[in-house]
Amino acid sequence: MSSKLAPRYWGGHLLALVAVGVALWLGLWQYGAWQAHRDAEAADLTGARPVPLADVMGPDDPFPGTKVGQPVTLAGTWVPSGTLFVSGRERDGVDGYWVVTPVAVGGPDAAALPVVRGWVSDPAEAPAPPTGSVRLDAWLQPPEGTGEVDDDPGDDVLPQLRIADVIQHVDQDLYGAYGVAEEPGPGLEQASPEQLPDVGALTSIRNLLYAVEWWFFGAFAAFIWWRWVTEATPEEVAAQEAADRSQVTP
């Protein structure tokens, strides 16, 4: 029996097995997260029955990946001072802007959900932002994050609907999501999720790369363990050298 199978080495074998098993499990978990994001992007929930926003997510919750496009009902108070315009939204072949006004869900000082009220071809043609209380249905969307840089952070035009940018224009917390109103506001054209930027083939590629990284680590750990098991111990080397000497001694 190889000396590497002796009880004193069992701890090393166990450590190697745990390292390989953990790496395999983490790789599968990251792969599952990547696949779940892809499935969520492919799912179409826009025709589903609206549910209360609170049933889908709270103001401090991360966006639920399986609820992209879920119609939600929300009630609260408009935050007109936070009105913004998101460029690069095409409608019937015309490039234009989304008109976004946050809604403080539940009260004036509550966390707000940015709501796309509609579409205009030119921000100068947009009607004045609404005030007072409101109740509406909207398609829930995760924050955008294409990495596009805002060339003029001081104005009220954004290249993407990123919560980190919107929060610079309001004095309250924001949900980690936004809504696209099912009915356009007065003086606005209909906005819809179809005007979102196309989801690239690299959606959630980071999760897939993490999975490959963990599997590579597991393979490397298995290789090191194999090398360690097959490598002769000093005792074995000394014994082999003694045996070789005894064979050549007359």
N, C-alpha and C positions, 0 to 999 in steps of 0.2 A: 504494500500500500504506500502510495506517495506520502512523504512527510507533510505535504501541504494539506492533506486530509486529516491530519492529527487534530485532536480536540482544541489544542492551543491556537489553531488557525481558524476555528469556526467563526469567531467574531469578525474576522476579515471577510470571510465568505458572505456572512449575513449583511455586512455593510455594503458590499458590492451589489447583492440582490436588492436591497432597499433602494440604493441609488438608481439602479436600472429601472426598478418598478416605478419609482416616483417620477423619473424622467418620462417614462412611457405614458403614465397617467396624465401628467401635465400636458404632454404633447397632444393626447387625445382630447383633453379638455379645451385646449386652445383651438384645435381643429373643429370641435363641436361648436365653439363660439363663432368661428368664421362661417361655418355652414348655417348657423342660426341667423346670422346677419344677412347672408345671401338669401335665405328663404323669406326673411321678413321683407326684404326689398322686393322680392318677386310677388308677395301676397298683395291682393287688392281688397282692402277693407272699406273703400270709399262708399260702397253701396250698402253697408251695414246700418243697423238701427242706431241712432245716436244714444249714447249713455252719458251719465253725469261725469264731468271731468274728474271729480274726486274718486270715482270708481276705477279710473285708469292710472292716475298719478297724483301725487301731492306736490306742493311747491318746492320741497327739498329732495324729491325723488329723482333718480336718474331716469332718462327716457326708457320706457319699456320697449325693447327691440321688436316685440311681436305686434306692436300696436301702431305701426306706421300707417297713416291714412285713416285711422279710426275716427268716425264722427263722434264728437262730444258736445254736450250741452253745458254752457257756462253762463253764470250771471254775476254781474258786478258793476263797476263804475269805470267809465272811460278815463284814460289818462292822456288828454289831448296834447299836453306839452311834450309827450314822448313820441309824437308822430314822426315817422321816417319813411323814406322811399328806398326801395331795393331795385337796383338797375338790372338790366339784362333779362327781362321777362318778356317773352314774345307772345303775342296774341294775334291770330289770323295773319301771320307773316309780318306783323309790325312790332318792332322792338319798343319796349316801354318799361314801366315801373310798377312794382307793387306798392300800394299805400298801406302802411302798417301803423296801427295805433294800439298800444297796450290796454288791456282791461284788467283792472284791479279786482281779482276774483273774491267776492264776498264783502268788499268794503273799500273805501278810498285809500286806506293805508295798508291794505293786504298785498301779498305778492301778486304780481301782474303776469298775465300771459300775453305776449305780443300777438296781435290778430291782424291778418291780412284782410283789409276791408274790401279791396278791389284792385283794379288795374287802370292806369292812365298812360297815355303816350308821352305826356310831358308833366312833370311835377307842378309846373305853373298853372296847369288846368285843373288841378285837384281841388275839390271843395274843401271848405274849412273842416277841421276835425270835429267829430261829435263830442258832446259833453253829457254828463248825467249818467243815469243807470242804464243798463242794457242786459238783454238776455238773447243769446244767439246760439246757433249750431255751427260747428267748424270742424274741418278735417285736421286732426292732430298730426304734427310733423316734428321730427327731431331737428335740433339746431343744425344749420349748415356749417360746413367747415372745409371748404375747398382749398384754403390757404391763400386765396386771392387777397392782395393787399389793398387796403383803403387808402387811396392816394391823398384824400383830404379828410382826415378824421374830424375836422371842425365843422363840416357841413352836415346836412340831414339826409344825405344820400349814401347808401351802403352798397358794396358790390355783392354782398351775400347776407343772409339773415342769420348772423352769428350772435348768440346771446351775449358774449363778451363785448361785442360792439354796441348792442342795443342798450345794455345796462349803463353805458356812459351817458345816456340821454334821459334817464329817469332817476328818481330819488327813492326807489324802493326795490325790493328783491324781485327777481323774475323767476318764472318757471324754467326748467331746463327743456323747453319745447316752445313751439308756436302753433297757432291755428290759422287755417285758411277758411274764412267765412263762406258758408254755403250760399248765402244770398249777398250780393254786392251792396255796399252802402250807396246812399243817394248820390247821383252824379258820377258814379264809377261803373266801369265794366266788370264783368265776372272774372275773378281770379280762380285758378284751380290748381290742384297738384300736378297737372300735366305741364304747367309752366315751370316746374322745378328743373334745375340742371340735371342732365342725364347722369344716372349712376354709372360710374365707370366699371370696367372689368376688375379693378383692383379694390373693390369694396371690402373693407375690413382685412386687407392683405396683411396688416400687421399681425393679426391673430394667426394667420397661416404661417407667417415667417417665425413667429414664436413657437408654433408647433414643430416646425422643422428644426429649430434651434434645440428644443428639448430632446427631440429624437436623436439628433446628432450627439448631444451630451450623453444620452443613454448608451449609444453605440460606442462612444469613446470610453465610457466607464466599463462596459463589457469587455472592450479590447484590453484595457489596463488589467482587469481581473484575469483575463485569459493569459496574458503575458506573465502575470505574477504566479499563477498556478503552474504554468509550464516551465518557469525558470527554476533551475536547480538551486537548492539552499547551500550555504557554505559547508554544512555537514555532508551533503551529498557529493559536492565537488571534492572535498577532502577524501571521502571514502572511495570515489572513483579514481582519484590520483593514486591512492594507496594500492588499489587493485591493479592499476596499470603498472606500478613499480614492481609489484609482486610477480607479475607475468614476465617481466624482462629480467628479473634477478635470477642468476643461475643457482 
